[in-house]
Amino acid sequence: MSFQGSHLILLHTADIESATKAVGKFFDETLLLQYDSVQCQRGQSFSAAQPHFWQEMEDAIEQNRQVLHRFLAELAEDGVRALGDLKNVTPGYQSKLLHIIAHFLDGFIGIDTVFYNLLEESHWLTEMSRKSILADPDHYWLIHVDTTFRDRKTASFV
């Protein structure tokens, strides 16, 4: 069975060539997940100078929020609604959900990540980065990445 995913990666480089190389290097070096295939889609990648840059990024960040909220809602259905409830989290599915939630908050990329800010190693965008992008839009890029892995034995996730 083959699993497919995609990410939208934000980074600061001189051009799309440098951006795709940097994204490839990131995925080669990250220990957090190992895909069988990582393909930068140049035709779906663009700089902040493009008019649709902000909308595409905001849509991807919103998708991250939706993923996070879905996981939080699943925990809440199991009775985890406040910090004090964490002591009741059971090993297995609940603890794995909590683990994924923590990664969304601490900035580790995962298979559920839609938008990833490589500048700040985050799933979000700070006001400081927003200002930097506005000041130098030609050198900030959103790189669309398609990923595949064949099965859970060949892909590894931390």
C-alpha positions as CSV (number, residue, x, y, z in Angstrom):
1,M,0.0,0.0,0.0
2,S,1.3,3.5,-0.8
3,F,0.6,6.6,1.3
4,Q,0.8,10.1,-0.2
5,G,1.0,13.5,1.4
6,S,2.1,17.0,0.7
7,H,3.6,20.0,2.5
8,L,3.9,23.7,1.8
9,I,7.3,24.8,3.0
10,L,8.3,28.4,3.7
11,L,11.9,29.5,3.4
12,H,14.2,32.4,2.5
13,T,16.5,31.9,-0.5
14,A,17.7,33.7,-3.5
15,D,15.7,31.8,-6.1
16,I,13.5,28.7,-6.6
17,E,16.6,26.6,-7.5
18,S,18.1,27.3,-4.1
19,A,14.8,26.9,-2.4
20,T,14.1,23.4,-3.8
21,K,17.7,22.3,-3.0
22,A,17.2,23.6,0.6
23,V,13.9,21.7,1.0
24,G,15.5,18.6,-0.4
25,K,18.4,18.9,2.0
26,F,15.9,19.4,4.9
27,F,14.0,16.2,4.1
28,D,17.3,14.3,3.6
29,E,18.6,15.4,7.0
30,T,15.5,15.4,9.2
31,L,15.2,12.5,11.6
32,L,11.6,13.1,12.2
33,L,10.2,11.4,9.2
34,Q,11.7,9.5,6.3
35,Y,9.7,9.3,3.0
36,D,10.4,7.0,0.2
37,S,10.0,9.9,-2.2
38,V,10.0,13.7,-1.8
39,Q,9.2,15.8,-4.9
40,C,9.4,19.6,-5.0
41,Q,6.7,20.7,-7.4
42,R,8.1,23.8,-9.0
43,G,4.9,24.6,-10.9
44,Q,3.0,24.8,-7.6
45,S,5.8,26.8,-5.8
46,F,6.2,30.5,-5.8
47,S,7.8,33.5,-4.2
48,A,6.0,36.1,-1.9
49,A,6.1,38.5,-4.9
50,Q,3.3,36.4,-6.4
51,P,-0.2,37.8,-5.7
52,H,-1.6,34.5,-4.4
53,F,1.3,33.9,-1.9
54,W,-0.5,35.2,1.2
55,Q,-3.7,33.4,0.5
56,E,-2.0,30.1,-0.2
57,M,0.0,30.4,3.0
58,E,-2.9,31.4,5.2
59,D,-5.0,28.5,3.8
60,A,-2.3,26.0,4.6
61,I,-1.8,27.5,8.1
62,E,-5.6,27.2,8.6
63,Q,-5.4,23.6,7.6
64,N,-2.7,23.1,10.3
65,R,-5.2,24.6,12.8
66,Q,-7.9,22.3,11.6
67,V,-5.7,19.2,12.1
68,L,-4.7,20.4,15.5
69,H,-8.3,21.1,16.5
70,R,-9.4,17.7,15.2
71,F,-6.8,15.9,17.4
72,L,-7.7,18.1,20.4
73,A,-11.4,17.2,19.8
74,E,-10.6,13.5,19.7
75,L,-8.8,13.8,23.1
76,A,-11.7,15.8,24.5
77,E,-14.1,13.0,23.4
78,D,-12.0,10.7,25.6
79,G,-12.2,13.0,28.6
80,V,-9.0,15.0,28.2
81,R,-10.3,18.6,28.4
82,A,-7.9,20.2,30.8
83,L,-4.3,19.9,31.8
84,G,-5.2,18.0,34.9
85,D,-6.8,15.3,32.7
86,L,-3.4,14.5,31.2
87,K,-2.7,12.2,34.1
88,N,-5.4,9.9,32.8
89,V,-4.1,9.6,29.2
90,T,-3.6,6.0,28.4
91,P,-0.7,4.6,26.5
92,G,-1.6,3.9,22.9
93,Y,-3.9,6.0,20.7
94,Q,-4.5,8.7,23.3
95,S,-0.8,9.2,24.1
96,K,0.0,9.2,20.3
97,L,-2.5,11.9,19.7
98,L,-1.0,13.9,22.6
99,H,2.5,13.4,21.0
100,I,1.3,14.7,17.6
101,I,-0.4,17.7,19.3
102,A,2.9,18.5,21.0
103,H,4.7,18.4,17.7
104,F,2.3,20.8,16.2
105,L,3.0,23.2,19.1
106,D,6.7,22.7,19.4
107,G,7.5,22.8,15.7
108,F,8.5,19.3,14.6
109,I,7.3,18.5,11.2
110,G,5.1,15.4,10.8
111,I,3.0,13.6,8.1
112,D,0.0,15.6,9.2
113,T,1.8,19.0,8.7
114,V,0.3,21.0,5.8
115,F,2.3,24.3,6.2
116,Y,5.8,24.2,7.6
117,N,7.8,27.4,8.3
118,L,11.4,26.3,7.9
119,L,12.6,29.7,8.9
120,E,11.3,29.3,12.4
121,E,10.8,25.5,12.5
122,S,7.1,26.1,13.2
123,H,3.7,25.3,11.9
124,W,2.7,29.0,12.1
125,L,4.0,32.4,11.1
126,T,5.1,35.1,13.5
127,E,4.6,38.8,13.0
128,M,8.3,39.2,12.8
129,S,8.5,36.8,9.8
130,R,5.5,38.4,8.2
131,K,7.2,41.8,8.3
132,S,10.4,40.3,6.9
133,I,8.5,38.7,4.0
134,L,6.7,42.0,3.2
135,A,10.1,43.8,3.2
136,D,11.8,41.3,0.8
137,P,9.1,39.3,-1.1
138,D,11.4,38.1,-3.9
139,H,13.4,36.0,-1.5
140,Y,10.7,34.2,0.4
141,W,9.3,31.0,-1.2
142,L,6.5,28.6,-0.7
143,I,7.6,25.2,-2.0
144,H,5.0,22.6,-2.6
145,V,6.3,19.1,-1.8
146,D,4.6,15.8,-2.6
147,T,5.7,12.8,-0.6
148,T,5.1,9.1,-0.7
149,F,5.9,6.1,1.4
150,R,5.0,2.5,0.6
151,D,4.2,1.1,3.9
152,R,4.8,1.6,7.6
153,K,7.9,-0.6,7.5
154,T,9.8,1.6,5.0
155,A,8.7,5.0,6.5
156,S,9.8,6.0,9.9
157,F,8.3,8.6,12.2
158,V,9.4,10.0,15.5
